[in-house]
């Protein structure tokens, strides 16, 4: 496929409306594209509607003063029409459809900082060139000229904006030929310049980035229902990403979840021309993996986290497949062992990361990629994990009474002689003790502090009374009593609810409305009073 025609479009003080329109628009792929109109002189005669434009936000003054916007390449568009009024110096009206906007404008300094070798091969281009002084609005990029390599410029864009290749391919497939480019060294020896130091080009992708964290790379948080496992991982993720530019992706496993969903597979997709084609569609593991490797190429690698909810609801050995081998990490957090990649994955990695296919014949997990998961072994429908799989994880247990100090809500349950002022946390502990002592129920089936969501036990600001008692009672019946009746105490439900008719779940709920905690039978009030909160 030949390289598409590309020109630069510099917007200045005569195009303030277009600058503001681009600057105020959302970032990424623009659907549908919007149009800008530029009037200028000295437009090259060969410039027509076959061209793409790299749109540069320039200055609104000639005094070198700062602008409200960052100056740099801000968008990519397709020329719709070019209407000339006469000679070269006469005004020409150009209409451009903007289909992609960078996360933020990319300046010459950005390119020099993130992709110095690539900049060398683009250093004679309009606007960003080392010796460029011209100020025409529209200038054609002639890739046949020395140091005017479009592939090098796009490589630099992808280094500055790590998702550039992926995003631009969604809207302009003509640029796909540039995605496999690796900038050769100006020294001619297969190396590249990085901050003045000569290094191997493909070593810009690093598995050992030097990123350090107090958190384990592979960790599983487990505990009884309502102990706050997901909340714990979210807090830790927010803490690690605070002040960073890393990212977190969350996925929930289920019994039908598969390797192809987790890692990726070929799928039919529809392009912009509504035609069906097949391409490798990454799963959450591969998406996070690629983002971590992209970050590894930067001077300041950032953490990237894959959060797996309910990891043991799927057959983990089948879901992880050969990725299982990568979970063995060394002291630095890098996979100790490599795995071979399929051709599909190699091509995808080349497209996203810009190295050669040979470089991705074997892969490892980098030290800036974290895989965290939650697990509740007591749930129905979970699958066992084998010892070899468990050995590769750091397990953290959340106790059934851990972090319960914030539970202070009080409510009156029952009517008439059965009415009793009840502290929710004390009631929870009393139920747990009855389950554990009387019926030998395992701890992983007991009630954690957050078994009922915080919004249901929220208290009034003036006191510790539950703000919406009616809502609390309804969720207590529909969630907690149901859990005890159908799951945790299923084999003992007639004894557990011996203070009422326990022949039907609905009968227990009706009784709870009338007699409150006395549904748990004689002696339960004494057990309740013994609990410390």
Order of alpha helices (4+ residues) and beta strands (2+ residues): beta-alpha-beta-beta-beta-beta-alpha-alpha-beta-alpha-alpha-beta-beta-beta-alpha-beta-alpha-beta-beta-alpha-beta-alpha-beta-alpha-beta-beta-alpha-beta-beta-beta-alpha-alpha-alpha-alpha-alpha
